[in-house]
Amino acid sequence: MTKSQERNLIVGLDIGTSKVVAIIGEVLPDGAISIAGLGSQPSRGMDKGGVNDLDSVSRSIKNAIGQAEMMADCQVDSVFLSISGRHVDSQNEKGMVSIDDDEVTQDDVDHAIHTARSVKIPTERRILHVLPQEFTIDEQEGIRSPVGISGMRMEVDVHIVTCSNDWAKNIIKCVERCGIQVEDLVFSALASADSVLTQDEKDLGACLVDIGGGTTDIAVYTNGALRHCAVIPVAGNQVTSDIAKIFRTPLSYAEQIKVQYASARSALVSQEESIDVHSVGGRPSRTMSRHTLAEVVEPRYQEIFELVQEELRASGFEEQVAAGVVLTGGTSAIEGAVEVAEECFGMPVRVAVPHEPKGLKEYVSEPSFATSVGLLYFGAERIRDREIERHTKHGVTSMLDRIQGWFKGEF
């Protein structure tokens, strides 16, 4: 069994409230990602993105990683880890620098971004991402790639995503207990956006809504950049709970009913369709109407979409998402979700699955794998950036060595 580093592999680990997904991707010579292994296990010890039982979460992680390792025939030693929860927050900030050599260099860009991220963040919070939106050089606005442009002063607008430091430490601790290092923490909605949104949607303006088991993650893009993100602690588990209480059936069976028979729009379901419902305490099963099930589920989906609309409206970007709303996540894959969402938002809505992976792509072509596949894309980009930085530093070091050699008479 080879180590993941030896085969140029990237590992994404998505620890959700309902399931833990470990996905292994191989970076091909052309830069594409091929799915090499996948592990999925029920999540234990998580609630709305937070850890409430370290041992249970660690066991779920170990089982999912082991399953993925067996499929990919490799040994995982590090992962890109997703994080979500109501503790995640974001803000837009500005940074400004003077341009030293009449034209912008990469050092100027890095300095401007560093200035923007220097805003005071409470000690109990951790910065997850600092994402450039656009640059302004002197009076020229809306610049996406400023390197090489002449000017005297440059400003940068950035989007800063932060999380609770304690929540982050707890979820990292669960991974490290399995003997695995965390390469980077990634906000779940950002990873999902990388795997399901097209560049046209990001440019035109789109609202990503990732509905998982415990949380609904939101990411708003306009003009190609992330402008707003948020987490709503209402999602698929509330739907399951409603079914369990009203139909008086165990939670495990309520989840099965939701996945197999539920509809978010009761008008789409015939009054005559029926389903068998298990009872609790050894009581005999009952026959219930599928239309009644839809009447239970529909109000909860309406609530989720109304909460998202409130968040979108409060962000100030509601009128700028011309491409509409993109739904993903396991809870979005239900009959009638698009119809209910379009009625609520008054704009186009689609359900998205991860795009463009190669290899075992049939295993991940579902909305529930949007975050885990997105972690591979994020990881590949981060590794490319590190390689560029390493080669740049190596080039500078080599030149300094040569100059020192000249003075020593070695050349």
Secondary structure, DSSP 8 states (H G I E B T S, - for coil): -EEGGGGTEEEEEEE-SSEEEEEEEEE-TTS-EEEEEEEEEE--SEETTEES-HHHHHHHHHHHHHHHHHHHTEE--EEEEEE-STT-EEEEEEEEEE-TTSB--HHHHHHHHHHHHTS---TTEEEEEEEEEEEEETTEEEES--TT-B-SEEEEEEEEEEEEHHHHHHHHHHHHTTT-EEEEEEEHHHHHHHHH--HHHHHH-EEEEEE-SS-EEEEEEETTEEEEEEEES-SHHHHHHHHHHHHT--HHHHHHHHHHH-BS-GGGS-TT-EEEE--STT---EEEEHHHHHHHHHHHHHHHHHHHHHHHHHHT-GGG-TTEEEEESGGG-SBTHHHHHHHHHSS-EEE----S-EESGGGT-SGGGHHHHHHHHHHHHHHHHHHHHHHHHHHHHHHHHHHHHHHHT--
